[in-house]
Amino acid sequence: MVSRKSKAAIEFLHFLVDISDPATGSISCRKLAAWLGLTEQDLHKRWLQRGVSLAWHAFADELLAVLDAAQAQCHGLERVIDWYFNTPIEQAGRRTADQLVIAGEARWLTRQLDIFEIWISTPLPSSKPLCR
């Protein structure tokens, strides 16, 4: 039997394959934007807000690291993407994960998610236990 954590990891790997260019393996801005429910231009603007000296692949790696760490708490990718954009994080001055990534604080957020100092607390159906 596959654990919920393993299912989350497998789902994330499928997501990475889906957003990667098959020829180069690099993350496609267009494909990632579509998954996030953004236009390519909106995702590009977020990257530029992060700073012009930061390469696209570095920005994408930071964003994906946050999504991966959040999904490791055994949540579906759609739920994690909703959390990423819409949930203010108390420990970060009520900024969202998206705002933290744009501000260059993805490493801090990833560490906090990895050690469960930040818990994704959107409601789950009562029949499903939380996975920690």
TILUMMI-803796 format. One record per residue (C-alpha): x, y, z; chain. Coordinates in steps of 0.5 Angstrom, whole numbers. Layout:
N
(padren (X,Y,Z),A) ...
***
This chain:
132
(padren (0,0,0),A) (padren (3,7,-2),A) (padren (3,12,4),A) (padren (-1,19,3),A) (padren (6,22,3),A) (padren (9,18,-3),A) (padren (3,19,-7),A) (padren (4,27,-6),A) (padren (11,26,-8),A) (padren (9,22,-14),A) (padren (4,27,-16),A) (padren (9,33,-15),A) (padren (14,29,-20),A) (padren (8,28,-25),A) (padren (7,36,-24),A) (padren (15,37,-25),A) (padren (14,33,-32),A) (padren (8,36,-34),A) (padren (11,43,-33),A) (padren (18,41,-36),A) (padren (20,42,-43),A) (padren (21,35,-46),A) (padren (27,37,-50),A) (padren (31,41,-45),A) (padren (28,39,-38),A) (padren (28,46,-36),A) (padren (21,49,-33),A) (padren (17,52,-38),A) (padren (14,59,-36),A) (padren (8,58,-40),A) (padren (6,51,-37),A) (padren (8,53,-30),A) (padren (3,59,-31),A) (padren (-2,55,-33),A) (padren (-2,50,-27),A) (padren (-2,56,-22),A) (padren (-8,59,-26),A) (padren (-4,65,-28),A) (padren (-2,68,-35),A) (padren (5,67,-37),A) (padren (5,75,-37),A) (padren (3,75,-30),A) (padren (8,70,-28),A) (padren (14,73,-31),A) (padren (12,80,-28),A) (padren (13,76,-21),A) (padren (19,74,-23),A) (padren (21,81,-25),A) (padren (19,83,-18),A) (padren (24,78,-15),A) (padren (29,82,-18),A) (padren (32,83,-25),A) (padren (39,79,-23),A) (padren (35,73,-21),A) (padren (35,68,-27),A) (padren (29,65,-29),A) (padren (31,58,-27),A) (padren (33,60,-20),A) (padren (26,64,-19),A) (padren (22,57,-21),A) (padren (27,53,-17),A) (padren (25,57,-11),A) (padren (17,57,-12),A) (padren (17,50,-14),A) (padren (21,48,-7),A) (padren (16,52,-3),A) (padren (10,48,-7),A) (padren (14,42,-6),A) (padren (15,43,2),A) (padren (8,45,3),A) (padren (5,39,-1),A) (padren (10,34,3),A) (padren (5,36,9),A) (padren (0,31,5),A) (padren (-4,36,1),A) (padren (-6,35,-6),A) (padren (-3,40,-11),A) (padren (-9,44,-12),A) (padren (-10,45,-5),A) (padren (-3,47,-4),A) (padren (-3,52,-10),A) (padren (-9,55,-7),A) (padren (-5,56,0),A) (padren (1,59,-4),A) (padren (-3,65,-7),A) (padren (-9,66,-2),A) (padren (-7,64,6),A) (padren (-3,69,10),A) (padren (2,66,14),A) (padren (2,69,21),A) (padren (10,68,22),A) (padren (11,72,16),A) (padren (7,78,18),A) (padren (1,75,15),A) (padren (4,75,8),A) (padren (2,70,3),A) (padren (7,64,0),A) (padren (7,68,-6),A) (padren (9,75,-3),A) (padren (15,71,1),A) (padren (18,68,-6),A) (padren (17,75,-9),A) (padren (21,78,-3),A) (padren (26,73,-4),A) (padren (24,69,3),A) (padren (23,62,-1),A) (padren (29,59,3),A) (padren (26,61,10),A) (padren (19,59,8),A) (padren (21,52,6),A) (padren (25,51,12),A) (padren (19,53,16),A) (padren (15,48,12),A) (padren (20,43,13),A) (padren (20,43,20),A) (padren (12,44,21),A) (padren (13,51,24),A) (padren (8,53,19),A) (padren (2,48,18),A) (padren (-2,49,12),A) (padren (-9,49,16),A) (padren (-14,50,10),A) (padren (-20,45,12),A) (padren (-20,38,11),A) (padren (-26,34,10),A) (padren (-27,31,17),A) (padren (-26,24,15),A) (padren (-19,25,12),A) (padren (-14,25,18),A) (padren (-8,30,18),A) (padren (-2,28,15),A) (padren (5,30,19),A) 
***
